[in-house]
Amino acid sequence: MAKKNKIEIALEYYTKKGAEILNTVNSRNNLTADEIIHFGEEMAILEYKMTALEVAKES
């Protein structure tokens, strides 16, 4: 049970971080190409981690 709680906590954390990145991107209209790439990479990392956590949660 403790393992699942840690997974849920991590999922909530990464979901919040993803929302923060999206809010940052959506609130700015002067992003450089480098910033867009950086934020895209950060989102990809978060999505990868969240997918791995979802798989771990199911097993």
Biopython code that builds the backbone (N, CA, C, O; Angstrom):
import numpy as np
from Bio.PDB.StructureBuilder import StructureBuilder

atoms = [
    (1, "MET", "N", (0.825, -1.203, 0.000)),
    (1, "MET", "CA", (0.000, 0.000, 0.000)),
    (1, "MET", "C", (0.864, 1.260, 0.000)),
    (1, "MET", "O", (0.544, 2.222, -0.698)),
    (2, "ALA", "N", (1.938, 1.270, 0.760)),
    (2, "ALA", "CA", (2.810, 2.442, 0.811)),
    (2, "ALA", "C", (3.402, 2.737, -0.568)),
    (2, "ALA", "O", (3.577, 3.899, -0.938)),
    (3, "LYS", "N", (3.711, 1.680, -1.328)),
    (3, "LYS", "CA", (4.261, 1.861, -2.671)),
    (3, "LYS", "C", (3.273, 2.610, -3.561)),
    (3, "LYS", "O", (3.664, 3.512, -4.302)),
    (4, "LYS", "N", (2.019, 2.244, -3.492)),
    (4, "LYS", "CA", (1.008, 2.906, -4.312)),
    (4, "LYS", "C", (0.848, 4.362, -3.893)),
    (4, "LYS", "O", (0.636, 5.232, -4.738)),
    (5, "ASN", "N", (0.946, 4.628, -2.618)),
    (5, "ASN", "CA", (0.841, 6.010, -2.169)),
    (5, "ASN", "C", (1.979, 6.853, -2.731)),
    (5, "ASN", "O", (1.766, 7.995, -3.139)),
    (6, "LYS", "N", (3.170, 6.301, -2.751)),
    (6, "LYS", "CA", (4.308, 7.036, -3.305)),
    (6, "LYS", "C", (4.126, 7.272, -4.798)),
    (6, "LYS", "O", (4.467, 8.341, -5.304)),
    (7, "ILE", "N", (3.598, 6.298, -5.493)),
    (7, "ILE", "CA", (3.345, 6.449, -6.925)),
    (7, "ILE", "C", (2.303, 7.533, -7.162)),
    (7, "ILE", "O", (2.473, 8.373, -8.046)),
    (8, "GLU", "N", (1.238, 7.524, -6.390)),
    (8, "GLU", "CA", (0.197, 8.540, -6.537)),
    (8, "GLU", "C", (0.745, 9.936, -6.248)),
    (8, "GLU", "O", (0.418, 10.893, -6.949)),
    (9, "ILE", "N", (1.565, 10.045, -5.231)),
    (9, "ILE", "CA", (2.169, 11.338, -4.887)),
    (9, "ILE", "C", (3.056, 11.823, -6.028)),
    (9, "ILE", "O", (3.021, 12.999, -6.389)),
    (10, "ALA", "N", (3.842, 10.924, -6.591)),
    (10, "ALA", "CA", (4.724, 11.291, -7.705)),
    (10, "ALA", "C", (3.899, 11.704, -8.923)),
    (10, "ALA", "O", (4.242, 12.676, -9.596)),
    (11, "LEU", "N", (2.834, 10.991, -9.211)),
    (11, "LEU", "CA", (1.974, 11.350, -10.344)),
    (11, "LEU", "C", (1.363, 12.740, -10.152)),
    (11, "LEU", "O", (1.306, 13.536, -11.090)),
    (12, "GLU", "N", (0.913, 13.020, -8.942)),
    (12, "GLU", "CA", (0.347, 14.342, -8.663)),
    (12, "GLU", "C", (1.399, 15.434, -8.853)),
    (12, "GLU", "O", (1.110, 16.493, -9.409)),
    (13, "TYR", "N", (2.621, 15.168, -8.386)),
    (13, "TYR", "CA", (3.711, 16.126, -8.516)),
    (13, "TYR", "C", (4.018, 16.408, -9.981)),
    (13, "TYR", "O", (4.119, 17.567, -10.384)),
    (14, "TYR", "N", (4.166, 15.351, -10.782)),
    (14, "TYR", "CA", (4.498, 15.535, -12.191)),
    (14, "TYR", "C", (3.344, 16.176, -12.965)),
    (14, "TYR", "O", (3.574, 16.934, -13.907)),
    (15, "THR", "N", (2.122, 15.878, -12.574)),
    (15, "THR", "CA", (0.966, 16.513, -13.200)),
    (15, "THR", "C", (0.989, 18.014, -12.926)),
    (15, "THR", "O", (0.737, 18.821, -13.821)),
    (16, "LYS", "N", (1.294, 18.380, -11.684)),
    (16, "LYS", "CA", (1.375, 19.792, -11.317)),
    (16, "LYS", "C", (2.504, 20.486, -12.077)),
    (16, "LYS", "O", (2.331, 21.606, -12.560)),
    (17, "LYS", "N", (3.655, 19.831, -12.186)),
    (17, "LYS", "CA", (4.787, 20.413, -12.913)),
    (17, "LYS", "C", (4.432, 20.615, -14.382)),
    (17, "LYS", "O", (4.784, 21.637, -14.972)),
    (18, "GLY", "N", (3.744, 19.658, -14.967)),
    (18, "GLY", "CA", (3.314, 19.778, -16.361)),
    (18, "GLY", "C", (2.363, 20.950, -16.553)),
    (18, "GLY", "O", (2.464, 21.691, -17.531)),
    (19, "ALA", "N", (1.444, 21.112, -15.618)),
    (19, "ALA", "CA", (0.502, 22.225, -15.688)),
    (19, "ALA", "C", (1.234, 23.558, -15.564)),
    (19, "ALA", "O", (0.878, 24.526, -16.236)),
    (20, "GLU", "N", (2.248, 23.611, -14.716)),
    (20, "GLU", "CA", (3.033, 24.839, -14.570)),
    (20, "GLU", "C", (3.750, 25.193, -15.875)),
    (20, "GLU", "O", (3.796, 26.357, -16.274)),
    (21, "ILE", "N", (4.304, 24.179, -16.528)),
    (21, "ILE", "CA", (4.987, 24.423, -17.806)),
    (21, "ILE", "C", (3.989, 24.918, -18.844)),
    (21, "ILE", "O", (4.259, 25.886, -19.555)),
    (22, "LEU", "N", (2.842, 24.262, -18.933)),
    (22, "LEU", "CA", (1.823, 24.689, -19.899)),
    (22, "LEU", "C", (1.354, 26.104, -19.617)),
    (22, "LEU", "O", (1.168, 26.889, -20.546)),
    (23, "ASN", "N", (1.161, 26.442, -18.354)),
    (23, "ASN", "CA", (0.742, 27.800, -18.005)),
    (23, "ASN", "C", (1.799, 28.818, -18.413)),
    (23, "ASN", "O", (1.474, 29.897, -18.909)),
    (24, "THR", "N", (3.054, 28.472, -18.202)),
    (24, "THR", "CA", (4.141, 29.368, -18.590)),
    (24, "THR", "C", (4.142, 29.596, -20.087)),
    (24, "THR", "O", (4.225, 30.732, -20.553)),
    (25, "VAL", "N", (4.051, 28.511, -20.837)),
    (25, "VAL", "CA", (4.069, 28.611, -22.303)),
    (25, "VAL", "C", (2.851, 29.378, -22.804)),
    (25, "VAL", "O", (2.972, 30.234, -23.680)),
    (26, "ASN", "N", (1.690, 29.078, -22.256)),
    (26, "ASN", "CA", (0.463, 29.712, -22.733)),
    (26, "ASN", "C", (0.343, 31.177, -22.328)),
    (26, "ASN", "O", (-0.392, 31.936, -22.958)),
    (27, "SER", "N", (1.060, 31.578, -21.281)),
    (27, "SER", "CA", (0.939, 32.957, -20.817)),
    (27, "SER", "C", (1.930, 33.893, -21.501)),
    (27, "SER", "O", (1.867, 35.108, -21.317)),
    (28, "ARG", "N", (2.833, 33.337, -22.279)),
    (28, "ARG", "CA", (3.850, 34.166, -22.939)),
    (28, "ARG", "C", (3.641, 34.166, -24.440)),
    (28, "ARG", "O", (3.312, 33.139, -25.034)),
    (29, "ASN", "N", (3.834, 35.317, -25.042)),
    (29, "ASN", "CA", (3.696, 35.406, -26.493)),
    (29, "ASN", "C", (5.016, 35.762, -27.165)),
    (29, "ASN", "O", (5.048, 36.091, -28.351)),
    (30, "ASN", "N", (6.110, 35.694, -26.400)),
    (30, "ASN", "CA", (7.403, 36.052, -26.965)),
    (30, "ASN", "C", (8.460, 34.973, -26.708)),
    (30, "ASN", "O", (9.626, 35.281, -26.464)),
    (31, "LEU", "N", (8.043, 33.722, -26.767)),
    (31, "LEU", "CA", (8.983, 32.622, -26.540)),
    (31, "LEU", "C", (9.955, 32.504, -27.708)),
    (31, "LEU", "O", (9.573, 32.639, -28.871)),
    (32, "THR", "N", (11.201, 32.253, -27.380)),
    (32, "THR", "CA", (12.190, 32.010, -28.432)),
    (32, "THR", "C", (12.109, 30.539, -28.851)),
    (32, "THR", "O", (11.501, 29.720, -28.162)),
    (33, "ALA", "N", (12.716, 30.227, -29.964)),
    (33, "ALA", "CA", (12.733, 28.837, -30.422)),
    (33, "ALA", "C", (13.412, 27.947, -29.387)),
    (33, "ALA", "O", (12.957, 26.833, -29.129)),
    (34, "ASP", "N", (14.498, 28.435, -28.794)),
    (34, "ASP", "CA", (15.195, 27.654, -27.764)),
    (34, "ASP", "C", (14.301, 27.386, -26.557)),
    (34, "ASP", "O", (14.334, 26.293, -25.992)),
    (35, "GLU", "N", (13.504, 28.376, -26.160)),
    (35, "GLU", "CA", (12.597, 28.188, -25.024)),
    (35, "GLU", "C", (11.510, 27.177, -25.364)),
    (35, "GLU", "O", (11.152, 26.344, -24.531)),
    (36, "ILE", "N", (10.988, 27.246, -26.573)),
    (36, "ILE", "CA", (9.955, 26.294, -26.995)),
    (36, "ILE", "C", (10.519, 24.876, -26.974)),
    (36, "ILE", "O", (9.865, 23.948, -26.497)),
    (37, "ILE", "N", (11.723, 24.715, -27.489)),
    (37, "ILE", "CA", (12.373, 23.400, -27.481)),
    (37, "ILE", "C", (12.596, 22.933, -26.060)),
    (37, "ILE", "O", (12.322, 21.777, -25.735)),
    (38, "HIS", "N", (13.093, 23.822, -25.205)),
    (38, "HIS", "CA", (13.350, 23.472, -23.799)),
    (38, "HIS", "C", (12.068, 23.008, -23.108)),
    (38, "HIS", "O", (12.046, 21.951, -22.478)),
    (39, "PHE", "N", (11.000, 23.803, -23.227)),
    (39, "PHE", "CA", (9.745, 23.431, -22.579)),
    (39, "PHE", "C", (9.184, 22.131, -23.157)),
    (39, "PHE", "O", (8.615, 21.322, -22.423)),
    (40, "GLY", "N", (9.340, 21.928, -24.459)),
    (40, "GLY", "CA", (8.897, 20.683, -25.080)),
    (40, "GLY", "C", (9.650, 19.484, -24.538)),
    (40, "GLY", "O", (9.065, 18.432, -24.280)),
    (41, "GLU", "N", (10.958, 19.651, -24.368)),
    (41, "GLU", "CA", (11.765, 18.569, -23.797)),
    (41, "GLU", "C", (11.355, 18.275, -22.358)),
    (41, "GLU", "O", (11.271, 17.115, -21.955)),
    (42, "GLU", "N", (11.100, 19.321, -21.593)),
    (42, "GLU", "CA", (10.664, 19.139, -20.205)),
    (42, "GLU", "C", (9.331, 18.392, -20.147)),
    (42, "GLU", "O", (9.146, 17.505, -19.314)),
    (43, "MET", "N", (8.403, 18.757, -21.039)),
    (43, "MET", "CA", (7.111, 18.072, -21.075)),
    (43, "MET", "C", (7.277, 16.611, -21.469)),
    (43, "MET", "O", (6.607, 15.740, -20.915)),
    (44, "ALA", "N", (8.162, 16.335, -22.420)),
    (44, "ALA", "CA", (8.401, 14.957, -22.846)),
    (44, "ALA", "C", (8.951, 14.125, -21.688)),
    (44, "ALA", "O", (8.550, 12.976, -21.502)),
    (45, "ILE", "N", (9.860, 14.700, -20.917)),
    (45, "ILE", "CA", (10.427, 13.992, -19.761)),
    (45, "ILE", "C", (9.325, 13.705, -18.746)),
    (45, "ILE", "O", (9.240, 12.597, -18.215)),
    (46, "LEU", "N", (8.484, 14.696, -18.476)),
    (46, "LEU", "CA", (7.395, 14.496, -17.514)),
    (46, "LEU", "C", (6.431, 13.413, -17.993)),
    (46, "LEU", "O", (6.007, 12.562, -17.212)),
    (47, "GLU", "N", (6.091, 13.449, -19.270)),
    (47, "GLU", "CA", (5.174, 12.447, -19.820)),
    (47, "GLU", "C", (5.775, 11.048, -19.726)),
    (47, "GLU", "O", (5.072, 10.087, -19.413)),
    (48, "TYR", "N", (7.062, 10.933, -19.995)),
    (48, "TYR", "CA", (7.745, 9.647, -19.898)),
    (48, "TYR", "C", (7.693, 9.128, -18.459)),
    (48, "TYR", "O", (7.389, 7.958, -18.228)),
    (49, "LYS", "N", (7.987, 9.992, -17.505)),
    (49, "LYS", "CA", (7.963, 9.595, -16.093)),
    (49, "LYS", "C", (6.560, 9.198, -15.661)),
    (49, "LYS", "O", (6.378, 8.215, -14.943)),
    (50, "MET", "N", (5.576, 9.961, -16.097)),
    (50, "MET", "CA", (4.198, 9.657, -15.712)),
    (50, "MET", "C", (3.729, 8.335, -16.319)),
    (50, "MET", "O", (3.010, 7.572, -15.674)),
    (51, "THR", "N", (4.136, 8.071, -17.550)),
    (51, "THR", "CA", (3.787, 6.800, -18.179)),
    (51, "THR", "C", (4.411, 5.638, -17.416)),
    (51, "THR", "O", (3.757, 4.624, -17.175)),
    (52, "ALA", "N", (5.677, 5.790, -17.038)),
    (52, "ALA", "CA", (6.353, 4.735, -16.273)),
    (52, "ALA", "C", (5.666, 4.520, -14.926)),
    (52, "ALA", "O", (5.514, 3.382, -14.481)),
    (53, "LEU", "N", (5.261, 5.580, -14.292)),
    (53, "LEU", "CA", (4.571, 5.454, -13.003)),
    (53, "LEU", "C", (3.213, 4.774, -13.161)),
    (53, "LEU", "O", (2.825, 3.958, -12.325)),
    (54, "GLU", "N", (2.494, 5.106, -14.227)),
    (54, "GLU", "CA", (1.201, 4.451, -14.478)),
    (54, "GLU", "C", (1.388, 2.949, -14.681)),
    (54, "GLU", "O", (0.599, 2.149, -14.180)),
    (55, "VAL", "N", (2.419, 2.573, -15.406)),
    (55, "VAL", "CA", (2.709, 1.150, -15.626)),
    (55, "VAL", "C", (3.046, 0.491, -14.303)),
    (55, "VAL", "O", (2.570, -0.607, -14.014)),
    (56, "ALA", "N", (3.859, 1.151, -13.503)),
    (56, "ALA", "CA", (4.238, 0.595, -12.191)),
    (56, "ALA", "C", (3.016, 0.465, -11.288)),
    (56, "ALA", "O", (2.908, -0.483, -10.510)),
    (57, "LYS", "N", (2.114, 1.403, -11.393)),
    (57, "LYS", "CA", (0.911, 1.376, -10.567)),
    (57, "LYS", "C", (0.034, 0.173, -10.901)),
    (57, "LYS", "O", (-0.605, -0.408, -10.023)),
    (58, "GLU", "N", (0.012, -0.191, -12.179)),
    (58, "GLU", "CA", (-0.827, -1.306, -12.614)),
    (58, "GLU", "C", (-0.239, -2.667, -12.250)),
    (58, "GLU", "O", (-0.961, -3.663, -12.195)),
    (59, "SER", "N", (1.055, -2.711, -12.005)),
    (59, "SER", "CA", (1.659, -4.020, -11.697)),
    (59, "SER", "C", (1.845, -4.240, -10.218)),
    (59, "SER", "O", (2.340, -5.290, -9.807)),
]
sb = StructureBuilder()
sb.init_structure("model")
sb.init_model(0)
sb.init_chain("A")
sb.init_seg("    ")
for serial, (resi, resn, name, xyz) in enumerate(atoms, 1):
    if name == "N":
        sb.init_residue(resn, " ", resi, " ")
    sb.init_atom(name, np.array(xyz, "f"), 0.0, 1.0, " ", f" {name:<3s}", serial, name[0])
structure = sb.get_structure()
